[in-house]
Amino acid sequence: MFLNFKVTKLIAIFILLFTLLSGVLIKLGNENIRSSKTANKTNLQDSLQIIIDQYYEQINASITNAKTLTNARFSKEANLKELKDNKEIKRFNKLRLITIDSILDSLKNKGVKLSMSNVDSLHLIHEELKGYLLNIDSTIENISKRLERLSFTIDDLINIDSKITQKISSLLSKINYLVRNYEGDLQLKIKGKRVSIFIMNMTKQNINLHLNNKFSRNYFYFDSVKSYLNSKNHAPLMITNAGMFNPSYHPVGLYIENAGKALQELDTSLIFTGDNFYLHPNGVFYVDTNNIPSILTTTNFSSKYHLDYLSIKMATQSGPMLVIDNKIHPKFTQTSINFKIRSGVGVIDHQRVVFAVTLDKFTFYDFAETFKDIFACQNALFLDGQISKMYLKGYPEIEYSGMFGPIISITEK
């Protein structure tokens, strides 16, 4: 009896130790998985940054090469003109030389006697023309040699341009591949300027708009939205401002937070007031009831839905469009000096959406180009400017204070 008790006790102790050990191993395993995921994410981000830097290095090399090629072509055109002019001068002076020879022969045949001074003058002109023609021949030869060198240089530059273009295409394909296979937060530098980014997967994460709390009061702050989401056990992965708002912090343009119900109607005004919202075309970012994200110009959105929003889960209107059918907004220019903090959203495909807020100042063109080239978005929409902020769970140190109207959040499903 006593022996059985001791055995039973030993078994119980063994089970307890096994349970404790299993718990520790599971915890260590989970930590290892998290560490592995973090390491993989860091490695992927580092790889992406390296390739992006290489991409822009090649873009700069292409620009430099293009300028050199343009200068070489201008130089070739100038030298061709100079060659043509010198050949014309040679032809004209050859005719003069032939004319003098003809005059001297004619006078000699006719037995006309000229004074020595006249004869000497004609011979002097004759010799000067011969010397001049020799100089022109030398000039023509030098120009021809320059043209030959320029032709070789142009051919080399064209070959270099072709190689650079291939490198750019290859690097861009790698960037787009990494972006398509990335989910979550990112901190990247585009042309040396910092950007906070979140790439969401519609099949794994939820996207929601927030304007008023349960007391019908504006959330105003990201922390208010964070607290609300945490109270629902939906810790936010990303929070950012969802578009423009008026002095009362209400949305400017269409705003649908709950399926089919517009809290603010679509603004179809085509009058440019000077505000970014009316830098046409502006547009709408929305998710339909099939959970498919889209961005359309306001005109196309209006034509498609005709104020019938029953099939729309959420929507926010803003402007201007950044990218329209894979083309940068026609009013943006590469030479712009209008540098501002900017935020935007782009649709990568029917499952992936990218949000970006610049930490350094960008022009509209460079910001749009980031969505078009780096994220391969066919369509992208500007959300807001100087006030824009982004909370990222993975980068809690980034400052995100401020008061906002509509706010957008991403949480795990």
One Martini backbone bead per residue (centre of mass of N, CA, C, O) as a GRO file, in nm:
protein
  413
    1MET     BB    1   0.061   0.062  -0.023
    2PHE     BB    2   0.305   0.250   0.018
    3LEU     BB    3   0.429   0.196  -0.259
    4ASN     BB    4   0.191   0.301  -0.429
    5PHE     BB    5   0.209   0.589  -0.320
    6LYS     BB    6   0.495   0.652  -0.421
    7VAL     BB    7   0.440   0.603  -0.719
    8THR     BB    8   0.213   0.807  -0.750
    9LYS     BB    9   0.384   1.052  -0.666
   10LEU     BB   10   0.599   1.028  -0.887
   11ILE     BB   11   0.403   1.054  -1.123
   12ALA     BB   12   0.296   1.335  -1.050
   13ILE     BB   13   0.569   1.477  -1.062
   14PHE     BB   14   0.629   1.405  -1.355
   15ILE     BB   15   0.382   1.544  -1.480
   16LEU     BB   16   0.446   1.826  -1.374
   17LEU     BB   17   0.725   1.855  -1.506
   18PHE     BB   18   0.628   1.802  -1.794
   19THR     BB   19   0.432   2.040  -1.807
   20LEU     BB   20   0.636   2.262  -1.748
   21LEU     BB   21   0.833   2.192  -1.976
   22SER     BB   22   0.629   2.222  -2.208
   23GLY     BB   23   0.567   2.519  -2.156
   24VAL     BB   24   0.853   2.621  -2.199
   25LEU     BB   25   0.889   2.505  -2.486
   26ILE     BB   26   0.652   2.655  -2.612
   27LYS     BB   27   0.748   2.937  -2.543
   28LEU     BB   28   1.019   2.913  -2.689
   29GLY     BB   29   0.896   2.846  -2.962
   30ASN     BB   30   0.733   3.108  -2.996
   31GLU     BB   31   0.978   3.295  -2.970
   32ASN     BB   32   1.127   3.174  -3.212
   33ILE     BB   33   0.912   3.241  -3.418
   34ARG     BB   34   0.912   3.545  -3.370
   35SER     BB   35   1.213   3.583  -3.423
   36SER     BB   36   1.204   3.465  -3.708
   37LYS     BB   37   1.000   3.668  -3.823
   38THR     BB   38   1.165   3.921  -3.757
   39ALA     BB   39   1.416   3.839  -3.916
   40ASN     BB   40   1.276   3.807  -4.189
   41LYS     BB   41   1.168   4.094  -4.202
   42THR     BB   42   1.440   4.237  -4.181
   43ASN     BB   43   1.570   4.102  -4.427
   44LEU     BB   44   1.358   4.197  -4.632
   45GLN     BB   45   1.390   4.498  -4.582
   46ASP     BB   46   1.691   4.514  -4.645
   47SER     BB   47   1.670   4.404  -4.932
   48LEU     BB   48   1.476   4.618  -5.037
   49GLN     BB   49   1.657   4.864  -4.981
   50ILE     BB   50   1.896   4.781  -5.156
   51ILE     BB   51   1.737   4.763  -5.426
   52ILE     BB   52   1.631   5.051  -5.424
   53ASP     BB   53   1.907   5.187  -5.427
   54GLN     BB   54   1.997   5.056  -5.693
   55TYR     BB   55   1.771   5.164  -5.867
   56TYR     BB   56   1.839   5.474  -5.826
   57GLU     BB   57   2.124   5.454  -5.931
   58GLN     BB   58   2.032   5.373  -6.220
   59ILE     BB   59   1.857   5.616  -6.271
   60ASN     BB   60   2.089   5.820  -6.247
   61ALA     BB   61   2.264   5.690  -6.465
   62SER     BB   62   2.056   5.731  -6.689
   63ILE     BB   63   2.045   6.039  -6.675
   64THR     BB   64   2.344   6.090  -6.726
   65ASN     BB   65   2.360   5.934  -6.994
   66ALA     BB   66   2.143   6.098  -7.142
   67LYS     BB   67   2.294   6.367  -7.131
   68THR     BB   68   2.548   6.271  -7.278
   69LEU     BB   69   2.400   6.179  -7.534
   70THR     BB   70   2.277   6.451  -7.605
   71ASN     BB   71   2.545   6.604  -7.628
   72ALA     BB   72   2.664   6.422  -7.850
   73ARG     BB   73   2.441   6.480  -8.059
   74PHE     BB   74   2.479   6.784  -8.070
   75SER     BB   75   2.776   6.771  -8.153
   76LYS     BB   76   2.727   6.620  -8.415
   77GLU     BB   77   2.545   6.830  -8.545
   78ALA     BB   78   2.752   7.060  -8.534
   79ASN     BB   79   2.972   6.910  -8.701
   80LEU     BB   80   2.801   6.866  -8.954
   81LYS     BB   81   2.762   7.164  -9.010
   82GLU     BB   82   3.061   7.238  -9.024
   83LEU     BB   83   3.122   7.047  -9.258
   84LYS     BB   84   2.927   7.168  -9.459
   85ASP     BB   85   3.042   7.457  -9.456
   86ASN     BB   86   3.335   7.380  -9.544
   87LYS     BB   87   3.253   7.250  -9.813
   88GLU     BB   88   3.130   7.508  -9.925
   89ILE     BB   89   3.384   7.682  -9.906
   90LYS     BB   90   3.554   7.501 -10.084
   91ARG     BB   91   3.383   7.517 -10.337
   92PHE     BB   92   3.395   7.825 -10.371
   93ASN     BB   93   3.717   7.849 -10.379
   94LYS     BB   94   3.756   7.664 -10.618
   95LEU     BB   95   3.610   7.845 -10.816
   96ARG     BB   96   3.802   8.082 -10.785
   97LEU     BB   97   4.055   7.932 -10.878
   98ILE     BB   98   3.947   7.854 -11.156
   99THR     BB   99   3.895   8.141 -11.250
  100ILE     BB  100   4.187   8.244 -11.236
  101ASP     BB  101   4.303   8.034 -11.423
  102SER     BB  102   4.126   8.113 -11.661
  103ILE     BB  103   4.220   8.404 -11.686
  104LEU     BB  104   4.521   8.351 -11.731
  105ASP     BB  105   4.488   8.171 -11.982
  106SER     BB  106   4.329   8.370 -12.156
  107LEU     BB  107   4.539   8.597 -12.159
  108LYS     BB  108   4.765   8.424 -12.276
  109ASN     BB  109   4.620   8.338 -12.544
  110LYS     BB  110   4.561   8.651 -12.627
  111GLY     BB  111   4.817   8.830 -12.547
  112VAL     BB  112   4.776   8.967 -12.285
  113LYS     BB  113   4.911   9.243 -12.119
  114LEU     BB  114   5.028   9.274 -11.794
  115SER     BB  115   5.107   9.397 -11.527
  116MET     BB  116   5.300   9.298 -11.274
  117SER     BB  117   5.100   9.372 -11.051
  118ASN     BB  118   4.860   9.204 -11.159
  119VAL     BB  119   5.000   8.933 -11.174
  120ASP     BB  120   5.083   8.925 -10.880
  121SER     BB  121   4.796   8.939 -10.764
  122LEU     BB  122   4.688   8.680 -10.891
  123HIS     BB  123   4.903   8.491 -10.774
  124LEU     BB  124   4.846   8.559 -10.481
  125ILE     BB  125   4.555   8.466 -10.476
  126HIS     BB  126   4.612   8.181 -10.571
  127GLU     BB  127   4.793   8.099 -10.328
  128GLU     BB  128   4.593   8.165 -10.104
  129LEU     BB  129   4.376   7.966 -10.194
  130LYS     BB  130   4.548   7.711 -10.170
  131GLY     BB  131   4.605   7.747  -9.867
  132TYR     BB  132   4.311   7.759  -9.777
  133LEU     BB  133   4.231   7.477  -9.886
  134LEU     BB  134   4.426   7.323  -9.706
  135ASN     BB  135   4.296   7.412  -9.440
  136ILE     BB  136   4.018   7.301  -9.502
  137ASP     BB  137   4.105   7.007  -9.531
  138SER     BB  138   4.204   6.987  -9.239
  139THR     BB  139   3.936   7.058  -9.105
  140ILE     BB  140   3.770   6.831  -9.234
  141GLU     BB  141   3.938   6.602  -9.114
  142ASN     BB  142   3.892   6.673  -8.815
  143ILE     BB  143   3.585   6.656  -8.820
  144SER     BB  144   3.568   6.362  -8.916
  145LYS     BB  145   3.710   6.248  -8.666
  146ARG     BB  146   3.511   6.355  -8.459
  147LEU     BB  147   3.265   6.205  -8.578
  148GLU     BB  148   3.377   5.925  -8.536
  149ARG     BB  149   3.402   5.944  -8.227
  150LEU     BB  150   3.106   6.019  -8.173
  151SER     BB  151   2.985   5.760  -8.289
  152PHE     BB  152   3.117   5.574  -8.085
  153THR     BB  153   3.008   5.712  -7.831
  154ILE     BB  154   2.708   5.676  -7.897
  155ASP     BB  155   2.712   5.369  -7.912
  156ASP     BB  156   2.808   5.328  -7.621
  157LEU     BB  157   2.572   5.481  -7.483
  158ILE     BB  158   2.351   5.297  -7.594
  159ASN     BB  159   2.458   5.040  -7.460
  160ILE     BB  160   2.448   5.146  -7.173
  161ASP     BB  161   2.145   5.209  -7.171
  162SER     BB  162   2.055   4.919  -7.217
  163LYS     BB  163   2.182   4.803  -6.958
  164ILE     BB  164   2.040   4.987  -6.758
  165THR     BB  165   1.752   4.912  -6.836
  166GLN     BB  166   1.782   4.615  -6.756
  167LYS     BB  167   1.849   4.668  -6.458
  168ILE     BB  168   1.594   4.823  -6.387
  169SER     BB  169   1.395   4.598  -6.459
  170SER     BB  170   1.513   4.386  -6.265
  171LEU     BB  171   1.488   4.548  -5.999
  172LEU     BB  172   1.182   4.605  -6.020
  173SER     BB  173   1.096   4.309  -6.012
  174LYS     BB  174   1.211   4.253  -5.730
  175ILE     BB  175   1.052   4.463  -5.578
  176ASN     BB  176   0.765   4.367  -5.659
  177TYR     BB  177   0.798   4.085  -5.540
  178LEU     BB  178   0.848   4.167  -5.244
  179VAL     BB  179   0.588   4.329  -5.209
  180ARG     BB  180   0.387   4.094  -5.278
  181ASN     BB  181   0.539   3.926  -5.018
  182TYR     BB  182   0.442   4.152  -4.822
  183GLU     BB  183   0.364   4.205  -4.465
  184GLY     BB  184   0.324   4.512  -4.321
  185ASP     BB  185   0.569   4.690  -4.185
  186LEU     BB  186   0.765   4.987  -4.294
  187GLN     BB  187   1.104   5.122  -4.346
  188LEU     BB  188   1.190   5.361  -4.590
  189LYS     BB  189   1.402   5.477  -4.860
  190ILE     BB  190   1.335   5.740  -5.097
  191LYS     BB  191   1.579   5.904  -5.212
  192GLY     BB  192   1.659   5.936  -4.888
  193LYS     BB  193   1.354   5.920  -4.793
  194ARG     BB  194   1.122   5.881  -4.550
  195VAL     BB  195   0.893   5.590  -4.504
  196SER     BB  196   0.581   5.490  -4.403
  197ILE     BB  197   0.458   5.143  -4.409
  198PHE     BB  198   0.161   4.950  -4.519
  199ILE     BB  199   0.091   4.604  -4.590
  200MET     BB  200  -0.207   4.454  -4.680
  201ASN     BB  201  -0.421   4.165  -4.620
  202MET     BB  202  -0.752   4.093  -4.684
  203THR     BB  203  -0.743   3.782  -4.577
  204LYS     BB  204  -0.594   3.867  -4.275
  205GLN     BB  205  -0.724   4.159  -4.261
  206ASN     BB  206  -0.860   4.449  -4.122
  207ILE     BB  207  -1.067   4.725  -4.238
  208ASN     BB  208  -1.125   5.057  -4.090
  209LEU     BB  209  -1.344   5.314  -4.007
  210HIS     BB  210  -1.314   5.634  -3.812
  211LEU     BB  211  -1.510   5.889  -3.632
  212ASN     BB  212  -1.726   5.785  -3.420
  213ASN     BB  213  -1.835   5.708  -3.128
  214LYS     BB  214  -2.084   5.586  -2.913
  215PHE     BB  215  -2.131   5.916  -2.849
  216SER     BB  216  -2.093   6.081  -3.121
  217ARG     BB  217  -1.782   6.127  -3.111
  218ASN     BB  218  -1.493   6.221  -3.193
  219TYR     BB  219  -1.188   6.074  -3.183
  220PHE     BB  220  -0.927   6.240  -3.323
  221TYR     BB  221  -0.739   6.004  -3.205
  222PHE     BB  222  -0.541   5.732  -3.220
  223ASP     BB  223  -0.566   5.645  -2.918
  224SER     BB  224  -0.873   5.613  -2.927
  225VAL     BB  225  -0.870   5.383  -3.132
  226LYS     BB  226  -0.685   5.194  -2.979
  227SER     BB  227  -0.865   5.158  -2.730
  228TYR     BB  228  -1.106   5.045  -2.878
  229LEU     BB  229  -0.965   4.799  -3.008
  230ASN     BB  230  -0.854   4.673  -2.743
  231SER     BB  231  -1.143   4.632  -2.617
  232LYS     BB  232  -1.189   4.416  -2.875
  233ASN     BB  233  -0.923   4.251  -2.931
  234HIS     BB  234  -0.786   4.466  -3.169
  235ALA     BB  235  -0.491   4.513  -3.233
  236PRO     BB  236  -0.322   4.747  -3.391
  237LEU     BB  237  -0.108   4.779  -3.678
  238MET     BB  238  -0.264   5.035  -3.809
  239ILE     BB  239  -0.268   5.403  -3.822
  240THR     BB  240  -0.454   5.654  -4.013
  241ASN     BB  241  -0.538   5.896  -4.205
  242ALA     BB  242  -0.844   5.902  -4.432
  243GLY     BB  243  -0.853   6.215  -4.491
  244MET     BB  244  -1.027   6.486  -4.539
  245PHE     BB  245  -1.121   6.787  -4.345
  246ASN     BB  246  -1.296   6.999  -4.170
  247PRO     BB  247  -1.317   7.217  -3.901
  248SER     BB  248  -1.524   6.980  -3.776
  249TYR     BB  249  -1.399   6.690  -3.861
  250HIS     BB  250  -1.531   6.634  -4.129
  251PRO     BB  251  -1.570   6.498  -4.416
  252VAL     BB  252  -1.442   6.526  -4.742
  253GLY     BB  253  -1.661   6.369  -4.888
  254LEU     BB  254  -1.692   6.056  -4.921
  255TYR     BB  255  -1.846   5.849  -4.645
  256ILE     BB  256  -1.800   5.498  -4.553
  257GLU     BB  257  -1.832   5.283  -4.269
  258ASN     BB  258  -2.104   5.146  -4.339
  259ALA     BB  259  -2.268   4.955  -4.527
  260GLY     BB  260  -2.435   5.179  -4.756
  261LYS     BB  261  -2.359   5.429  -4.558
  262ALA     BB  262  -2.366   5.776  -4.600
  263LEU     BB  263  -2.223   6.046  -4.420
  264GLN     BB  264  -2.104   6.142  -4.703
  265GLU     BB  265  -2.116   6.274  -5.000
  266LEU     BB  266  -2.039   6.301  -5.315
  267ASP     BB  267  -1.789   6.501  -5.472
  268THR     BB  268  -1.839   6.653  -5.814
  269SER     BB  269  -1.672   6.889  -5.828
  270LEU     BB  270  -1.476   7.088  -6.087
  271ILE     BB  271  -1.373   7.307  -5.904
  272PHE     BB  272  -1.088   7.497  -5.850
  273THR     BB  273  -0.974   7.617  -5.520
  274GLY     BB  274  -0.660   7.510  -5.436
  275ASP     BB  275  -0.718   7.244  -5.332
  276ASN     BB  276  -0.623   6.920  -5.341
  277PHE     BB  277  -0.904   6.787  -5.374
  278TYR     BB  278  -0.939   6.979  -5.659
  279LEU     BB  279  -0.710   6.816  -5.812
  280HIS     BB  280  -0.777   6.709  -6.101
  281PRO     BB  281  -0.820   6.406  -6.036
  282ASN     BB  282  -1.006   6.256  -5.811
  283GLY     BB  283  -1.108   6.015  -5.541
  284VAL     BB  284  -1.174   5.659  -5.446
  285PHE     BB  285  -1.157   5.462  -5.158
  286TYR     BB  286  -1.256   5.109  -5.158
  287VAL     BB  287  -1.476   4.849  -5.019
  288ASP     BB  288  -1.640   4.580  -5.085
  289THR     BB  289  -1.853   4.309  -4.996
  290ASN     BB  290  -1.604   4.119  -5.118
  291ASN     BB  291  -1.326   4.252  -5.022
  292ILE     BB  292  -1.256   4.463  -5.255
  293PRO     BB  293  -1.017   4.675  -5.355
  294SER     BB  294  -1.038   5.031  -5.461
  295ILE     BB  295  -0.958   5.282  -5.723
  296LEU     BB  296  -1.129   5.582  -5.826
  297THR     BB  297  -1.243   5.808  -5.991
  298THR     BB  298  -1.502   6.005  -5.939
  299THR     BB  299  -1.630   5.970  -6.217
  300ASN     BB  300  -1.618   5.654  -6.225
  301PHE     BB  301  -1.769   5.605  -5.963
  302SER     BB  302  -2.032   5.748  -6.038
  303SER     BB  303  -2.091   5.572  -6.293
  304LYS     BB  304  -2.098   5.293  -6.138
  305TYR     BB  305  -2.308   5.372  -5.874
  306HIS     BB  306  -2.525   5.599  -5.863
  307LEU     BB  307  -2.561   5.623  -5.534
  308ASP     BB  308  -2.516   5.304  -5.496
  309TYR     BB  309  -2.393   5.156  -5.176
  310LEU     BB  310  -2.461   4.848  -5.104
  311SER     BB  311  -2.166   4.727  -5.220
  312ILE     BB  312  -2.034   4.907  -4.987
  313LYS     BB  313  -1.836   4.898  -4.704
  314MET     BB  314  -1.610   5.125  -4.775
  315ALA     BB  315  -1.530   5.494  -4.787
  316THR     BB  316  -1.296   5.744  -4.937
  317GLN     BB  317  -1.254   6.079  -5.023
  318SER     BB  318  -1.007   6.234  -5.243
  319GLY     BB  319  -0.715   6.456  -5.315
  320PRO     BB  320  -0.541   6.356  -5.544
  321MET     BB  321  -0.455   6.166  -5.770
  322LEU     BB  322  -0.161   5.979  -5.835
  323VAL     BB  323  -0.274   5.718  -5.988
  324ILE     BB  324  -0.379   5.643  -6.338
  325ASP     BB  325  -0.359   5.376  -6.498
  326ASN     BB  326  -0.032   5.387  -6.462
  327LYS     BB  327  -0.047   5.709  -6.425
  328ILE     BB  328   0.059   6.006  -6.364
  329HIS     BB  329  -0.050   6.282  -6.280
  330PRO     BB  330  -0.068   6.540  -6.518
  331LYS     BB  331   0.010   6.784  -6.298
  332PHE     BB  332   0.273   6.655  -6.251
  333THR     BB  333   0.624   6.735  -6.180
  334GLN     BB  334   0.968   6.677  -6.174
  335THR     BB  335   1.038   7.004  -6.113
  336SER     BB  336   0.926   7.030  -5.851
  337ILE     BB  337   0.926   7.241  -5.526
  338ASN     BB  338   0.682   7.089  -5.366
  339PHE     BB  339   0.752   7.021  -5.041
  340LYS     BB  340   0.584   6.754  -4.854
  341ILE     BB  341   0.389   6.606  -4.650
  342ARG     BB  342   0.260   6.265  -4.720
  343SER     BB  343  -0.043   6.077  -4.803
  344GLY     BB  344  -0.139   5.729  -4.900
  345VAL     BB  345  -0.309   5.505  -5.140
  346GLY     BB  346  -0.277   5.162  -5.269
  347VAL     BB  347  -0.338   4.921  -5.525
  348ILE     BB  348  -0.195   4.619  -5.602
  349ASP     BB  349  -0.446   4.424  -5.554
  350HIS     BB  350  -0.725   4.231  -5.455
  351GLN     BB  351  -0.547   4.196  -5.160
  352ARG     BB  352  -0.358   4.460  -5.179
  353VAL     BB  353  -0.257   4.729  -4.956
  354VAL     BB  354  -0.106   5.061  -4.953
  355PHE     BB  355   0.047   5.259  -4.702
  356ALA     BB  356   0.165   5.612  -4.689
  357VAL     BB  357   0.410   5.806  -4.495
  358THR     BB  358   0.594   6.082  -4.477
  359LEU     BB  359   0.886   6.205  -4.297
  360ASP     BB  360   0.957   6.344  -4.552
  361LYS     BB  361   0.975   6.556  -4.815
  362PHE     BB  362   0.755   6.562  -5.099
  363THR     BB  363   0.658   6.535  -5.402
  364PHE     BB  364   0.408   6.440  -5.593
  365TYR     BB  365   0.571   6.286  -5.801
  366ASP     BB  366   0.744   6.104  -5.611
  367PHE     BB  367   0.504   5.978  -5.464
  368ALA     BB  368   0.365   5.856  -5.711
  369GLU     BB  369   0.613   5.691  -5.811
  370THR     BB  370   0.618   5.498  -5.571
  371PHE     BB  371   0.349   5.358  -5.635
  372LYS     BB  372   0.406   5.280  -5.930
  373ASP     BB  373   0.694   5.138  -5.898
  374ILE     BB  374   0.740   5.004  -5.616
  375PHE     BB  375   0.414   4.903  -5.582
  376ALA     BB  376   0.252   4.859  -5.849
  377CYS     BB  377   0.025   5.077  -5.893
  378GLN     BB  378  -0.247   5.162  -6.085
  379ASN     BB  379  -0.376   5.296  -5.817
  380ALA     BB  380  -0.374   5.621  -5.645
  381LEU     BB  381  -0.422   5.810  -5.327
  382PHE     BB  382  -0.456   6.101  -5.179
  383LEU     BB  383  -0.510   6.205  -4.840
  384ASP     BB  384  -0.268   6.395  -4.717
  385GLY     BB  385  -0.054   6.613  -4.555
  386GLN     BB  386   0.120   6.765  -4.307
  387ILE     BB  387  -0.058   6.603  -4.073
  388SER     BB  388   0.042   6.333  -4.130
  389LYS     BB  389   0.008   5.996  -3.992
  390MET     BB  390   0.162   5.689  -3.834
  391TYR     BB  391   0.075   5.388  -3.687
  392LEU     BB  392   0.310   5.133  -3.573
  393LYS     BB  393   0.361   4.851  -3.404
  394GLY     BB  394   0.675   4.815  -3.501
  395TYR     BB  395   0.689   5.163  -3.448
  396PRO     BB  396   0.636   5.324  -3.156
  397GLU     BB  397   0.845   5.578  -3.185
  398ILE     BB  398   0.659   5.709  -3.371
  399GLU     BB  399   0.512   5.998  -3.423
  400TYR     BB  400   0.122   6.047  -3.384
  401SER     BB  401   0.013   6.314  -3.333
  402GLY     BB  402  -0.319   6.453  -3.338
  403MET     BB  403  -0.590   6.585  -3.524
  404PHE     BB  404  -0.882   6.413  -3.662
  405GLY     BB  405  -1.091   6.273  -3.856
  406PRO     BB  406  -1.071   6.039  -4.036
  407ILE     BB  407  -0.993   5.689  -3.962
  408ILE     BB  408  -0.757   5.423  -4.012
  409SER     BB  409  -0.756   5.056  -3.976
  410ILE     BB  410  -0.545   4.770  -3.881
  411THR     BB  411  -0.629   4.422  -3.834
  412GLU     BB  412  -0.660   4.125  -3.723
  413LYS     BB  413  -0.871   3.841  -3.777
   0.00000   0.00000   0.00000
